[in-house]
Amino acid sequence: MTTQRVLSPFETGYFSASARFGSVPVAGMPLFVGSVVRGTVDAGPLRRVLAELAAVHPLLRCRVVAGGGDGALAFRVRPDFRPELDVADGGDEAYLRLVNSPQDWAAGLFRACLLRDGPSSRVVLVIHHGIADGRSAFALLDEMWRRYTALAAGTGLPAPVEHRLPDAVDTGLAPVVTDAEVTELLDLMAGAASGGPAPATLRPDADGAADDPLGRFALDRVELDAGTTGALAATARAHGLTVGALLCGAALAAVRALLEPAVGALSMVCGNAADLRSSLRPELPASTVLNCASGLGTLLAVDAGADPFALAREVSADVRAALARRDPARFLLAAQRVRGEAEAAALRARPTIAVSNVGRIPRHPTPVGLSVVRDEGYAMAAGMPPKLTAFTYDGRLTVQVEYDTAVYGRARMGRLGRDLEAALRQVARTPAPAATGLCDTAA
């Protein structure tokens, strides 16, 4: 059985000082995923469930060690590991303190917090981003609720101890993506870096100090009710688009309104997170705890007052083409094979706005007396470009505007969140287009 393996080049970045993946600083980045619930969560059964999760998913109970004489890092399974559970009182402010707290990964790569706020509770799983992506983290959260609910019912679920560590995503991609495909992408990136102006980005407007009383790392939530979310989905279908594409269109339009100059077209890049599980052979299920996240970007010329639907169609068509070319898989491998400064500059280029769309999250089972109000997910690092994290839980869309207040001021980012919400509500009220005899395909 494999109870130790060397970290891949992709994974090593998450455990190396000052490392970046593209424009994103990833070294030591924590991933927070959890649920706010009405009712009281019992810490005793929750501790047992956390131990079961660590038993089933071996990366959760690993430590990172020097793997050999060459200094390579390795994951080593800890047979005696039990995840820590911190229990405290507090609501939203306590949650913000948590996501702003430095994480000590020496004690383990997985732990949890239980926050109690009057009649409500908040369970937060804290996972090192080097061993999990958003998709597997939300799947782990759902498994936590299934196990907790079964335990409350007196049955429990089997928790067989798994020892074999899953292969890293770049290890799995190596036999799938050819060297020629990676070289082709590097050539394209080098050409793009040497031609044309850099994409417009939001200028820093904070004082550069990390002393915001509410915490350096911030999030503003846009929460739509089930009716508005349903109307937005219906509008997307009527226009041959996805909700994700419409979100990108609305976000680009909202960000363009904050950019200078206020008139004329600006070059902008919409970054999108991409899940590589479907690129692996065999395809990896979401239930496997592993970081399989990559990304892609769409370059657009965006006028002031641009139509979100037109922007959404551009993003949709470009994303479809990029996925057909397997750009996210090629990008992850290309980042390890940079040959010169032009390619390095292209990798460092910051998107104007980045979007991480988790998609639909299944409604979690809960014991009698508990009901989930909302799910949450958060990952941020110092100097990271602003991003949106979107997901739909129980028919309600949540979009989080996430940013570093040492770089981007709360007033302007708050306006971005309000403008984005207004744009999404307007899109949801937009009637279906007149029949043309053509049938668009949703991306």
C-alpha positions in Angstrom: 0.0 0.0 0.0 1.1 3.6 -0.7 1.4 5.4 2.6 4.0 7.9 1.3 4.6 9.5 -2.0 6.7 12.5 -3.3 4.7 15.7 -3.9 4.3 16.5 -7.6 5.6 19.8 -9.0 2.1 21.2 -8.9 1.5 20.2 -5.3 5.0 21.4 -4.2 4.0 25.0 -5.1 1.4 24.9 -2.4 4.0 24.0 0.2 6.8 26.3 -1.0 7.4 29.8 0.3 6.1 32.6 -2.0 5.0 30.1 -4.7 2.4 31.1 -7.3 0.2 29.2 -9.7 -0.2 31.6 -12.6 -1.0 35.0 -11.0 -2.3 33.4 -7.8 -0.1 33.2 -4.7 -0.8 29.7 -3.4 1.9 28.9 -0.8 0.2 27.7 2.4 -3.2 28.8 1.2 -6.1 27.5 3.4 -9.4 26.4 2.0 -12.4 27.0 4.2 -15.7 25.3 3.5 -18.7 25.0 5.8 -22.4 25.4 6.6 -24.4 27.8 8.7 -27.3 26.0 10.3 -30.3 26.7 12.5 -30.0 24.6 15.6 -27.2 23.2 17.8 -24.5 21.0 16.4 -23.2 18.5 19.0 -19.4 18.6 19.2 -19.0 15.0 20.4 -20.5 13.3 17.3 -18.9 15.9 15.1 -15.4 14.9 16.4 -16.2 11.3 15.6 -17.3 12.3 12.1 -14.1 14.3 11.5 -12.1 11.2 12.4 -14.1 9.1 10.0 -13.5 11.6 7.2 -9.7 11.4 7.9 -9.9 7.6 7.9 -11.6 7.4 4.5 -9.5 10.2 2.8 -5.8 9.5 3.4 -4.5 12.9 2.3 -6.5 14.5 5.2 -4.3 12.7 7.7 -0.9 13.3 6.0 2.0 15.4 7.0 4.6 16.9 4.6 8.1 15.6 5.2 11.5 15.6 3.5 11.1 12.6 1.2 14.7 11.8 0.4 18.3 12.9 0.0 17.4 15.3 -2.8 15.3 17.4 -0.5 12.0 16.6 -2.3 8.9 16.9 -0.2 6.6 13.9 0.4 3.2 13.2 1.9 3.3 10.7 4.7 0.2 9.2 6.2 -0.1 9.6 10.0 -1.9 6.5 11.4 -2.5 8.2 14.7 -3.9 11.5 13.3 -7.1 12.9 14.7 -8.4 16.2 13.3 -8.7 19.0 15.8 -12.1 20.6 16.5 -12.1 24.2 17.9 -15.4 25.1 19.6 -16.1 28.8 20.2 -18.9 31.3 20.4 -19.5 33.8 17.6 -21.2 34.5 14.2 -20.0 36.4 11.1 -17.3 38.3 12.9 -15.8 35.1 14.4 -15.9 33.6 10.9 -14.0 36.5 9.5 -11.4 36.2 12.3 -11.0 32.6 11.4 -10.4 33.2 7.6 -7.9 35.9 8.6 -6.0 33.8 11.0 -2.6 32.3 10.1 -2.9 28.5 9.9 -0.3 26.2 11.6 -0.1 23.3 9.2 2.5 21.5 11.4 -0.4 20.1 13.5 -2.1 18.7 10.4 -3.5 19.6 7.0 -7.2 19.2 8.1 -9.1 20.5 11.1 -12.5 22.1 11.8 -14.2 24.8 13.8 -17.6 24.9 15.4 -19.0 28.4 16.0 -22.1 28.8 18.1 -24.2 32.0 17.7 -27.4 31.9 19.7 -29.8 29.5 18.0 -27.4 29.0 15.1 -24.2 27.0 14.5 -21.5 27.2 11.9 -19.3 24.2 11.0 -16.2 25.1 9.1 -13.8 22.6 7.6 -10.2 24.0 7.3 -8.1 22.2 4.6 -4.8 22.9 3.1 -5.4 23.9 -0.5 -2.5 21.8 -1.6 -4.5 18.6 -0.9 -8.0 19.7 -2.0 -9.9 21.9 -4.4 -13.3 23.5 -4.1 -15.1 20.6 -5.7 -13.7 18.0 -3.4 -14.0 20.2 -0.4 -17.7 20.7 -0.9 -18.1 17.0 -1.5 -16.3 16.4 1.8 -18.7 18.8 3.5 -21.7 16.9 2.1 -20.1 13.6 3.3 -19.7 15.2 6.7 -23.4 16.0 6.9 -24.4 12.5 5.7 -22.2 10.9 8.4 -23.4 13.3 11.1 -27.0 12.7 10.3 -26.6 8.9 10.2 -24.8 9.0 13.5 -27.6 11.1 15.0 -30.1 8.5 13.8 -28.1 5.8 15.6 -26.9 4.0 12.5 -23.7 5.5 11.4 -21.9 4.9 8.1 -19.0 2.5 7.4 -15.6 4.3 7.6 -13.0 1.9 6.1 -9.4 3.1 6.7 -7.9 3.9 3.3 -4.1 4.0 3.1 -3.4 4.4 -0.6 -2.7 8.1 -1.6 -4.2 9.3 -4.8 -1.8 10.3 -7.6 -1.3 14.0 -8.1 -3.3 15.6 -10.9 -0.2 16.5 -13.0 1.0 12.9 -12.6 -2.3 11.8 -14.0 -2.2 14.3 -16.8 1.2 13.4 -18.0 0.2 10.4 -20.1 -3.0 12.2 -21.4 -1.5 15.5 -22.6 1.3 15.3 -25.1 4.5 17.4 -25.0 3.5 18.9 -28.4 0.2 20.2 -26.9 2.1 21.8 -24.0 4.7 23.4 -26.3 1.9 24.8 -28.6 0.3 26.5 -25.6 3.7 27.9 -24.5 4.2 29.3 -28.0 0.8 31.0 -27.9 1.4 32.4 -24.5 4.8 33.9 -25.5 3.2 35.5 -28.5 0.3 36.9 -26.5 2.7 38.4 -23.9 4.6 40.3 -26.6 1.7 41.8 -28.5 -0.8 44.4 -27.4 -1.4 46.2 -24.1 -1.8 44.3 -20.8 -5.4 43.7 -19.7 -7.0 46.4 -17.6 -7.1 45.7 -13.8 -8.6 47.4 -10.9 -6.0 49.8 -9.5 -5.0 49.5 -5.9 -7.0 52.0 -3.8 -6.1 50.9 -0.2 -3.2 52.3 1.8 -1.3 49.0 1.6 -1.7 48.3 5.4 -3.0 45.0 6.6 -4.8 46.5 9.6 -8.4 46.5 8.6 -10.4 46.1 11.8 -12.7 43.7 10.1 -9.8 41.6 8.8 -7.5 41.9 5.8 -9.3 39.2 3.8 -12.9 40.2 3.1 -16.0 38.9 1.4 -19.3 40.6 0.4 -22.2 38.2 -0.3 -24.8 38.6 -3.1 -27.6 36.2 -2.2 -30.5 35.6 -4.4 -33.7 33.9 -3.3 -35.1 30.8 -5.0 -37.5 32.8 -7.2 -34.8 35.1 -8.6 -32.3 32.2 -9.0 -35.0 30.3 -11.0 -35.7 33.3 -13.2 -32.0 33.7 -13.8 -31.6 30.1 -14.8 -34.7 30.4 -17.1 -33.2 33.5 -18.8 -29.9 31.7 -19.3 -31.6 28.7 -20.9 -33.7 31.0 -23.1 -30.6 32.7 -24.4 -28.7 29.4 -24.9 -26.3 30.2 -22.1 -25.5 28.9 -18.6 -25.9 30.8 -15.4 -22.1 30.8 -15.1 -21.7 32.5 -18.4 -24.3 35.1 -17.5 -22.5 35.7 -14.2 -19.3 36.3 -16.1 -21.0 38.8 -18.4 -22.6 40.7 -15.5 -19.3 40.7 -13.6 -17.3 42.1 -16.6 -19.9 44.8 -17.1 -19.8 45.7 -13.4 -16.0 45.8 -13.3 -15.8 47.8 -16.5 -17.9 50.6 -14.8 -15.1 50.9 -12.2 -12.2 51.1 -14.6 -10.6 54.2 -16.2 -11.0 55.6 -18.7 -14.7 55.7 -18.4 -15.4 55.6 -22.1 -14.1 53.4 -24.9 -13.2 49.8 -25.1 -10.7 48.3 -22.7 -8.9 44.9 -23.0 -10.2 42.8 -20.1 -9.6 39.2 -19.0 -12.2 37.0 -17.3 -10.5 34.2 -15.5 -12.4 31.0 -14.8 -11.5 28.1 -12.5 -11.4 24.8 -14.2 -11.7 21.3 -12.7 -9.4 18.7 -14.3 -11.0 15.6 -13.0 -12.8 14.8 -16.3 -9.4 15.1 -18.1 -7.9 12.2 -16.1 -8.2 8.6 -17.2 -10.0 7.1 -15.5 -12.1 10.1 -14.6 -11.7 11.1 -10.9 -14.9 11.5 -8.8 -15.5 14.6 -6.8 -15.5 12.5 -3.6 -11.7 12.0 -3.9 -10.0 14.6 -1.8 -7.3 16.0 -4.1 -6.4 19.3 -5.6 -7.4 19.2 -9.3 -7.9 22.9 -9.9 -6.6 24.8 -12.9 -7.9 27.8 -14.8 -8.4 29.5 -18.1 -8.9 33.1 -19.3 -11.0 34.9 -21.9 -9.7 38.1 -23.4 -12.4 40.6 -24.5 -12.6 44.2 -25.6 -15.2 45.7 -23.2 -16.9 49.0 -23.8 -18.4 51.1 -21.1 -22.1 50.1 -20.7 -21.5 46.8 -22.5 -24.4 44.3 -22.7 -23.9 41.5 -20.2 -25.6 39.1 -22.6 -23.1 39.9 -25.4 -20.2 39.5 -23.0 -21.7 36.2 -21.8 -21.9 34.9 -25.3 -18.2 35.7 -25.9 -17.1 34.1 -22.7 -19.3 31.0 -23.4 -17.9 30.5 -26.9 -14.3 31.0 -25.8 -14.6 28.6 -22.8 -16.2 25.9 -25.0 -13.3 26.2 -27.4 -10.7 26.3 -24.6 -12.1 23.1 -23.1 -12.2 21.4 -26.4 -8.4 22.2 -26.7 -7.9 21.0 -23.2 -6.3 24.4 -22.3 -6.8 24.0 -18.5 -4.8 20.7 -18.5 -2.2 22.2 -20.8 -1.9 25.3 -18.7 -1.2 23.3 -15.5 1.6 21.4 -17.2 2.9 24.5 -19.1 3.4 26.3 -15.8 6.1 23.7 -15.0 8.0 24.0 -18.4 8.4 27.8 -18.8 11.3 28.4 -21.2 11.7 32.2 -21.1 10.6 35.5 -19.7 7.8 36.1 -22.2 6.1 32.9 -21.1 6.7 33.7 -17.4 5.2 37.1 -18.0 2.1 35.5 -19.6 1.7 33.2 -16.6 2.0 36.2 -14.2 -0.6 38.2 -16.0 -3.5 39.0 -13.7 -7.1 38.6 -14.8 -9.4 41.7 -14.6 -11.8 39.5 -12.5 -11.7 35.8 -11.7 -14.7 33.6 -11.3 -14.8 30.2 -9.4 -18.2 28.7 -10.1 -18.7 25.6 -7.9 -22.1 25.0 -9.4 -25.0 23.2 -7.8 -24.4 21.9 -4.3 -26.7 19.1 -3.2 -29.0 19.7 -0.3 -27.4 18.2 2.7 -29.2 15.7 4.9 -29.5 17.0 8.5 -30.9 15.5 11.7 -34.2 16.6 13.2 -33.8 20.0 14.7 -31.1 21.2 12.3 -31.5 22.9 8.9 -28.8 24.4 6.7 -29.2 28.1 6.0 -26.3 28.4 3.5 -23.0 26.9 2.6 -19.8 28.9 2.4 -16.4 28.5 0.8 -13.4 30.8 1.0 -9.7 30.8 -0.1 -7.6 34.0 -0.2 -4.0 35.0 0.0 -2.2 38.3 0.3 -2.1 40.4 -2.9 -4.5 38.0 -4.7 -6.6 39.5 -7.5 -10.3 40.0 -6.7 -12.4 37.0 -7.4 -16.0 35.8 -7.3 -17.0 32.4 -5.8 -20.4 31.3 -6.9 -22.6 28.3 -6.0 -26.2 27.4 -5.8 -27.5 25.7 -2.7 -31.1 24.5 -2.3 -32.1 26.6 -5.4 -30.6 29.8 -4.1 -27.5 31.4 -5.8 -24.8 32.9 -3.7 -22.0 35.0 -5.2 -19.1 36.0 -2.9 -17.0 39.0 -3.9 -13.6 38.2 -2.3 -10.6 40.6 -2.0 -7.6 41.7 0.0 -8.4 45.0 1.7 -4.7 45.9 1.9 -4.9 46.4 -1.9 -8.6 46.9 -2.7 -10.7 49.3 -0.6 -14.0 48.2 0.9 -16.0 51.1 -0.5 -15.2 50.3 -4.2 -15.5 46.6 -3.8 -18.8 47.1 -1.9 -20.0 49.0 -5.0 -18.9 46.2 -7.2 -21.0 43.7 -5.2 -24.1 46.0 -5.3 -23.7 46.7 -9.0 -23.3 43.0 -9.7 -26.4 42.1 -7.7 -28.4 44.8 -9.6 -27.1 43.4 -12.9 -28.0 39.8 -12.0 -31.5 40.9 -10.9 -31.9 42.8 -14.2 -30.8 39.8 -16.2 -33.3 37.6 -14.4 -36.1 40.0 -15.4 -35.0 40.1 -19.1 -37.6 38.4 -21.4 -36.6 35.5 -23.6 -35.3 36.5 -27.1 -37.6 36.4 -30.0 -37.6 33.1 -31.9 -35.0 33.1 -34.8 -35.2 29.6 -35.9 -31.7 29.0 -34.6 -30.9 26.9 -31.5 -28.0 28.0 -29.4 -26.2 25.4 -27.3 -25.6 26.1 -23.6 -22.0 26.0 -22.5 
